[in-house]
């Protein structure tokens, strides 16, 4: 079993005496079902699981009155081997997007309070088979993604004590021992090549075969394309798939990673494709990084909706958009140029996204100079540059010099810890996970 952070989040939910029904949301194949099943078996005497895709007739249970007594009676009739007793039983409603009435019922499970209920599904941010949304105020949420880099390390037997020691070096701005830093960079490049999708990570752990990894990544990409075709409206499906499949080119083939509609289709324009970009965001299969016109809190006040970058939700999907040779170049550290810059930028965006940060970037009009990422925390903005070597970060240095209110700035490199005269902290690329 893969070690996942969501296990602790589920335990925290159970410890809350005032817990509501829980919705675990995220893109397909990020490990939602497996994590919930494992948690349920470890913490309850009885698990009643309904997968609405696997058992579509189960929607009949929710076709009548939705008060809890009626629902429990219907469930006992449908599943006579289940006692369904308060405190001992957890009800797991998987692929809940397939049953509108089950979504509505979450409110009444919460109000009643006798039974623990967890729901999960993908495509929960889009209107599919339903006119209503989740009952606001009556459910708790956990957003789940593929493995982040720290989880990746856990499953490759890098113990938490070692990670804590490296974290201490990062926070204390102390040089990381060279042998450890080199080993971490090897794991980091492996993470770029493999990504964080659980099935892919498991396959590599079992086989150490990148061709097996490559086959699974391509299968996952086809699954995502199928989901776009299945869940998107007839008007959006072709456009959304074109936008999604253009990301390999948008991120890896050019120096400027701004999302450009002309790379989706010759002559493509926002008027035609922007609604498709919004659909991909709601479906949790891409993340967005908006350009800001100023570097100050709150960045949302200076963000432009018409100037942005899009990133895949997991590196596993980006790898599948290129041929197999890219993996060899990543592992051997022979990749270069736009591809290298694009991969380092994308993995940084991915780590920040999985940590829950909203990301922005800064670029002046009529200038090539820009700040790769800006995040904000506790009312402060934190600019970030990502470099494939320890080259000068002219734009970052200028911004730090100009803005006295910027207390912390980072330059992540293929190198070690340090601090420049102007206070910019230099850190290894993988140390983004410690922000």
C-alpha positions as CSV (number, residue, x, y, z in Angstrom):
1,X,0.0,0.0,0.0
2,X,1.2,3.5,-0.9
3,X,1.7,5.9,2.1
4,X,-0.5,8.9,1.6
5,X,-1.1,12.1,3.6
6,X,-4.9,11.8,3.1
7,X,-4.9,8.9,5.6
8,X,-4.2,11.4,8.4
9,X,-6.8,13.8,7.1
10,X,-9.4,11.1,7.2
11,X,-8.4,10.3,10.8
12,X,-8.7,13.9,11.7
13,X,-12.2,14.0,10.2
14,X,-13.2,11.0,12.3
15,X,-11.8,12.5,15.5
16,X,-14.0,15.5,15.1
17,X,-17.2,15.0,17.2
18,X,-19.1,17.5,15.1
19,X,-18.1,15.9,11.8
20,X,-20.3,16.3,8.7
21,X,-20.6,14.1,5.8
22,X,-17.3,14.1,3.9
23,X,-16.6,14.6,0.2
24,X,-13.2,13.5,-1.1
25,X,-12.8,15.1,-4.5
26,X,-10.2,15.0,-7.2
27,X,-9.3,13.9,-10.7
28,X,-9.6,10.3,-11.8
29,X,-7.1,7.7,-10.7
30,X,-5.5,9.8,-7.9
31,X,-6.2,7.1,-5.3
32,X,-9.4,8.3,-3.7
33,X,-11.2,4.9,-3.6
34,X,-8.3,2.9,-2.3
35,X,-7.4,5.4,0.4
36,X,-11.0,5.6,1.7
37,X,-11.5,1.8,1.6
38,X,-8.3,1.3,3.6
39,X,-9.2,3.9,6.1
40,X,-12.7,2.5,6.5
41,X,-11.5,-1.1,7.0
42,X,-9.0,0.1,9.7
43,X,-11.5,2.3,11.6
44,X,-15.0,0.7,11.4
45,X,-16.4,-2.7,12.1
46,X,-18.6,-2.6,9.0
47,X,-18.2,-0.9,5.6
48,X,-21.1,-0.4,3.3
49,X,-19.7,0.7,-0.1
50,X,-21.8,1.7,-3.1
51,X,-20.0,2.5,-6.4
52,X,-22.6,4.1,-8.6
53,X,-20.7,3.3,-11.8
54,X,-20.3,-0.3,-10.8
55,X,-23.8,-0.6,-9.4
56,X,-26.0,1.8,-11.3
57,X,-29.2,0.2,-10.0
58,X,-28.2,1.4,-6.5
59,X,-29.6,4.9,-7.4
60,X,-33.0,3.3,-6.7
61,X,-32.1,3.4,-2.9
62,X,-32.1,7.2,-3.2
63,X,-35.1,7.6,-5.5
64,X,-37.7,8.0,-2.7
65,X,-37.7,10.0,0.5
66,X,-34.3,11.1,1.7
67,X,-34.8,11.1,5.4
68,X,-32.2,8.9,7.1
69,X,-34.6,6.3,8.5
70,X,-36.0,5.7,5.1
71,X,-32.6,5.5,3.5
72,X,-31.3,3.1,6.1
73,X,-34.3,0.8,5.7
74,X,-33.7,0.8,1.9
75,X,-30.0,0.1,2.3
76,X,-30.7,-2.8,4.7
77,X,-33.2,-4.2,2.2
78,X,-30.7,-3.9,-0.6
79,X,-27.8,-5.2,1.4
80,X,-29.2,-7.7,3.9
81,X,-25.8,-8.8,5.1
82,X,-25.1,-5.4,6.5
83,X,-26.4,-4.4,9.9
84,X,-25.8,-0.7,9.5
85,X,-25.4,0.3,13.1
86,X,-24.5,3.9,14.2
87,X,-20.9,4.2,15.3
88,X,-19.8,0.9,13.8
89,X,-20.7,1.3,10.2
90,X,-19.4,3.7,7.6
91,X,-21.3,4.4,4.4
92,X,-19.1,5.0,1.4
93,X,-20.8,6.5,-1.7
94,X,-18.2,6.2,-4.5
95,X,-18.6,7.8,-7.9
96,X,-21.3,9.9,-6.4
97,X,-21.4,12.2,-9.4
98,X,-23.6,9.5,-11.0
99,X,-26.4,9.9,-8.5
100,X,-27.9,13.4,-8.0
101,X,-30.2,12.3,-5.2
102,X,-27.2,10.7,-3.3
103,X,-25.5,14.1,-3.4
104,X,-28.6,15.8,-2.0
105,X,-28.9,13.1,0.7
106,X,-25.6,14.2,2.2
107,X,-27.4,17.1,3.9
108,X,-29.8,14.8,5.7
109,X,-27.0,12.3,6.8
110,X,-25.2,15.3,8.4
111,X,-28.4,16.7,10.1
112,X,-29.3,13.3,11.5
113,X,-25.7,12.7,12.8
114,X,-26.0,9.0,13.6
115,X,-24.0,7.6,10.7
116,X,-20.6,8.4,9.2
117,X,-20.8,9.0,5.4
118,X,-18.0,9.6,3.0
119,X,-18.6,10.4,-0.7
120,X,-16.0,10.5,-3.5
121,X,-16.0,11.1,-7.2
122,X,-14.3,12.9,-10.0
123,X,-15.6,15.6,-12.2
124,X,-17.5,17.0,-9.2
125,X,-16.8,20.6,-10.2
126,X,-18.8,20.4,-13.4
127,X,-22.5,20.2,-14.0
128,X,-23.0,16.6,-15.0
129,X,-26.4,14.7,-14.6
130,X,-27.5,17.3,-12.1
131,X,-28.8,20.8,-11.7
132,X,-27.9,21.0,-8.0
133,X,-24.6,21.3,-6.3
134,X,-23.3,19.8,-3.0
135,X,-25.3,21.0,0.0
136,X,-23.3,24.0,1.1
137,X,-22.7,24.0,4.9
138,X,-23.5,20.4,5.4
139,X,-20.4,18.7,4.1
140,X,-16.7,18.8,4.7
141,X,-14.2,18.5,1.8
142,X,-10.8,17.0,1.2
143,X,-9.2,17.7,-2.2
144,X,-7.0,14.8,-3.3
145,X,-4.2,14.8,-5.9
146,X,-1.6,12.3,-7.1
147,X,1.4,11.8,-4.8
148,X,3.3,14.9,-4.0
149,X,7.1,14.7,-3.9
150,X,7.2,14.0,-0.1
151,X,4.8,11.1,-0.5
152,X,6.9,9.9,-3.4
153,X,10.0,9.8,-1.2
154,X,8.1,8.0,1.6
155,X,7.3,5.2,-0.8
156,X,10.9,4.9,-2.0
157,X,12.0,4.3,1.6
158,X,13.4,7.8,2.3
159,X,12.4,8.0,6.0
160,X,10.8,10.9,7.7
161,X,13.8,11.6,9.9
162,X,16.0,12.2,6.8
163,X,13.4,14.4,5.2
164,X,13.2,16.4,8.5
165,X,16.9,16.9,8.6
166,X,16.9,18.2,5.0
167,X,13.9,20.5,6.0
168,X,16.0,21.8,8.9
169,X,18.8,22.7,6.5
170,X,16.3,24.5,4.3
171,X,14.7,26.4,7.1
172,X,18.1,27.3,8.6
173,X,19.6,28.0,5.2
174,X,22.4,25.5,5.9
175,X,24.3,23.6,3.2
176,X,22.8,20.1,2.7
177,X,25.5,17.4,2.7
178,X,26.6,16.9,-0.9
179,X,26.0,13.2,-1.1
180,X,22.5,13.6,0.3
181,X,21.7,16.5,-2.1
182,X,22.8,14.5,-5.1
183,X,20.7,11.5,-4.0
184,X,17.7,13.8,-3.6
185,X,18.1,15.3,-7.0
186,X,18.1,11.7,-8.5
187,X,14.8,11.1,-6.7
188,X,13.5,14.4,-7.9
189,X,14.3,13.6,-11.6
190,X,12.7,10.3,-11.1
191,X,9.6,12.0,-9.9
192,X,9.6,14.2,-13.0
193,X,9.7,11.1,-15.2
194,X,7.2,9.0,-13.3
195,X,4.8,11.6,-11.8
196,X,2.6,11.0,-8.9
197,X,-0.3,8.9,-10.2
198,X,-0.5,5.9,-7.7
199,X,-0.8,3.2,-10.3
200,X,2.2,4.4,-12.1
201,X,4.3,4.8,-8.9
202,X,3.3,1.3,-7.8
203,X,4.3,-0.1,-11.1
204,X,7.7,1.4,-10.9
205,X,8.2,0.2,-7.3
206,X,7.3,-3.3,-8.4
207,X,9.2,-3.5,-11.7
208,X,11.8,-0.7,-11.9
209,X,10.8,-0.7,-15.6
210,X,10.2,2.7,-17.3
211,X,8.5,1.0,-20.3
212,X,5.8,-0.3,-18.0
213,X,5.6,3.2,-16.5
214,X,5.3,4.7,-20.0
215,X,2.5,2.3,-21.0
216,X,0.4,3.1,-17.8
217,X,1.0,6.8,-18.3
218,X,-0.4,6.6,-21.9
219,X,-3.4,4.6,-20.7
220,X,-4.1,7.2,-18.1
221,X,-3.9,10.0,-20.6
222,X,-6.3,8.1,-22.8
223,X,-8.6,7.8,-19.8
224,X,-8.5,11.5,-19.3
225,X,-9.3,12.1,-22.9
226,X,-12.2,9.7,-22.6
227,X,-13.5,11.6,-19.5
228,X,-13.4,14.9,-21.4
229,X,-15.4,13.3,-24.2
230,X,-17.8,11.7,-21.8
231,X,-18.4,14.5,-19.3
232,X,-18.1,17.6,-21.4
233,X,-21.0,18.9,-23.3
234,X,-21.1,18.3,-27.0
235,X,-20.2,21.9,-27.6
236,X,-17.1,21.7,-25.3
237,X,-15.7,18.2,-25.7
238,X,-13.6,18.7,-28.8
239,X,-12.3,22.1,-27.8
240,X,-11.5,21.0,-24.3
241,X,-9.5,18.0,-25.5
242,X,-7.6,20.2,-28.0
243,X,-6.7,22.6,-25.2
244,X,-5.6,19.8,-22.9
245,X,-3.5,18.0,-25.5
246,X,-1.8,21.2,-26.5
247,X,-0.1,21.4,-23.0
248,X,2.9,19.3,-24.1
249,X,3.7,21.8,-26.7
250,X,2.7,24.8,-24.6
251,X,5.1,23.8,-21.7
252,X,7.9,22.0,-23.3
253,X,8.5,23.3,-26.8
254,X,8.9,27.0,-26.3
255,X,10.5,29.5,-23.9
256,X,7.4,31.5,-23.2
257,X,4.9,29.2,-21.4
258,X,2.0,31.6,-21.5
259,X,-1.1,29.6,-22.7
260,X,-1.6,30.6,-26.3
261,X,-4.8,29.7,-28.2
262,X,-2.8,29.7,-31.5
263,X,-1.0,26.6,-30.2
264,X,-4.4,24.9,-29.7
265,X,-5.5,25.6,-33.3
266,X,-4.1,27.8,-36.0
267,X,-5.9,31.1,-35.6
268,X,-7.4,30.0,-32.3
269,X,-8.8,32.8,-30.1
270,X,-10.0,33.2,-26.6
271,X,-13.5,33.8,-27.7
272,X,-13.7,30.2,-29.0
273,X,-11.6,28.4,-26.3
274,X,-11.7,30.2,-23.0
275,X,-14.9,28.3,-21.9
276,X,-13.0,25.1,-22.5
277,X,-10.2,26.2,-20.3
278,X,-12.7,26.9,-17.6
279,X,-14.2,23.5,-18.0
280,X,-10.7,21.8,-17.6
281,X,-10.2,23.8,-14.4
282,X,-13.5,22.8,-12.9
283,X,-12.8,19.2,-13.8
284,X,-9.6,19.3,-11.7
285,X,-7.4,18.1,-14.5
286,X,-5.4,21.3,-14.9
287,X,-4.1,24.1,-12.7
288,X,-3.8,27.8,-13.6
289,X,-1.1,30.4,-12.9
290,X,-2.3,33.9,-13.7
291,X,-0.2,36.9,-14.5
292,X,-0.3,39.8,-12.1
293,X,0.4,43.4,-12.9
294,X,1.9,44.2,-9.5
295,X,3.6,42.2,-6.8
296,X,1.8,43.0,-3.6
297,X,-0.9,41.5,-1.4
298,X,-3.6,40.5,-2.3
299,X,-2.4,39.2,-5.7
300,X,-5.9,38.3,-6.8
301,X,-6.6,42.1,-7.0
302,X,-3.9,42.4,-9.7
303,X,-4.5,39.1,-11.6
304,X,-5.4,39.0,-15.3
305,X,-7.9,36.5,-16.5
306,X,-6.7,36.8,-20.1
307,X,-3.0,36.1,-19.5
308,X,-2.1,32.8,-17.8
309,X,-0.3,29.5,-17.9
310,X,-1.9,26.1,-17.6
311,X,-0.3,23.0,-16.1
312,X,-1.4,19.4,-16.1
313,X,-2.6,18.1,-12.7
314,X,0.2,15.5,-12.5
315,X,3.5,14.9,-14.2
316,X,2.4,11.4,-15.2
317,X,0.1,13.0,-17.8
318,X,2.7,15.4,-19.2
319,X,5.2,12.5,-19.7
320,X,2.6,10.7,-21.8
321,X,2.3,13.7,-24.1
322,X,5.9,13.1,-25.2
323,X,7.8,10.1,-26.6
324,X,9.7,7.7,-24.4
325,X,13.1,9.2,-25.0
326,X,12.3,12.1,-22.8
327,X,12.3,9.8,-19.7
328,X,15.8,8.7,-20.5
329,X,17.0,12.3,-20.9
330,X,15.4,13.2,-17.5
331,X,16.9,10.3,-15.6
332,X,20.3,10.7,-17.1
333,X,20.1,14.5,-16.7
334,X,20.9,15.1,-20.4
335,X,17.8,17.1,-21.2
336,X,18.3,20.7,-22.0
337,X,16.8,23.9,-23.5
338,X,13.1,24.7,-23.5
339,X,12.3,21.1,-22.4
340,X,14.4,21.3,-19.3
341,X,13.1,24.7,-18.3
342,X,9.5,23.7,-19.0
343,X,9.9,20.5,-16.9
344,X,11.4,22.2,-13.9
345,X,8.8,24.9,-14.1
346,X,6.0,22.4,-14.4
347,X,7.1,20.2,-11.5
348,X,7.5,23.3,-9.4
349,X,3.9,24.4,-10.3
350,X,2.7,20.9,-9.5
351,X,4.3,20.7,-6.1
352,X,2.9,24.1,-5.2
353,X,-0.6,23.1,-6.5
354,X,-0.5,19.9,-4.4
355,X,0.4,21.9,-1.4
356,X,-2.7,24.0,-1.9
357,X,-1.1,27.2,-3.1
358,X,-2.7,29.5,-5.6
359,X,0.1,30.5,-8.0
360,X,0.7,33.7,-10.0
361,X,3.6,35.0,-12.2
362,X,4.8,38.5,-13.0
363,X,5.8,39.9,-16.3
364,X,6.2,43.5,-17.4
365,X,4.8,44.6,-20.7
366,X,7.2,44.8,-23.6
367,X,9.9,42.9,-21.6
368,X,11.1,39.3,-21.5
369,X,11.9,39.6,-17.8
370,X,9.5,37.9,-15.4
371,X,9.1,36.2,-12.1
372,X,8.3,32.5,-12.5
373,X,6.0,32.1,-9.5
374,X,4.5,34.2,-6.8
375,X,2.6,32.8,-3.9
376,X,1.2,34.5,-0.8
377,X,0.9,33.4,2.8
378,X,-0.2,35.2,5.9
379,X,-0.6,38.5,4.1
380,X,2.9,38.4,2.5
381,X,3.9,37.7,-1.1
382,X,6.8,35.3,-1.8
383,X,8.4,35.5,-5.3
384,X,10.1,32.4,-6.7
385,X,12.5,31.9,-9.6
386,X,13.2,28.4,-11.0
387,X,16.6,27.9,-12.6
388,X,18.2,24.8,-14.2
389,X,21.6,26.1,-13.0
390,X,22.9,28.7,-10.5
391,X,22.7,31.5,-13.0
392,X,21.7,35.1,-12.1
393,X,18.1,35.8,-11.3
394,X,18.1,39.4,-12.6
395,X,14.3,39.9,-12.5
396,X,14.1,38.5,-9.0
397,X,16.9,40.7,-7.7
398,X,15.4,43.8,-9.2
399,X,12.0,43.0,-7.6
400,X,13.5,42.4,-4.2
401,X,15.4,45.7,-4.5
402,X,12.4,47.6,-5.5
403,X,9.9,46.2,-3.0
404,X,10.9,46.7,0.6
405,X,7.9,44.8,1.9
406,X,9.1,41.5,0.3
407,X,10.6,39.7,3.3
408,X,11.4,36.3,1.6
409,X,12.3,35.4,-2.0
410,X,13.6,32.1,-3.3
411,X,15.7,30.9,-6.2
412,X,15.4,27.2,-6.7
413,X,18.3,25.6,-8.6
414,X,20.1,22.4,-9.5
415,X,22.5,23.1,-6.6
416,X,22.6,23.6,-2.9
417,X,21.5,26.1,-0.1
418,X,22.8,29.6,0.1
419,X,21.8,33.3,0.5
420,X,22.8,36.2,-1.7
421,X,23.8,39.6,-0.5
422,X,20.3,41.0,-1.2
423,X,18.7,38.2,0.9
424,X,17.4,36.0,-1.8
425,X,17.5,32.4,-0.6
426,X,19.0,29.8,-3.0
427,X,17.7,26.2,-2.5
428,X,17.7,22.9,-4.4
429,X,14.8,22.4,-6.8
430,X,13.2,19.7,-4.7
431,X,13.1,21.9,-1.6
432,X,10.0,23.6,-3.0
433,X,8.2,20.9,-1.0
434,X,9.2,22.6,2.2
435,X,7.5,26.0,1.5
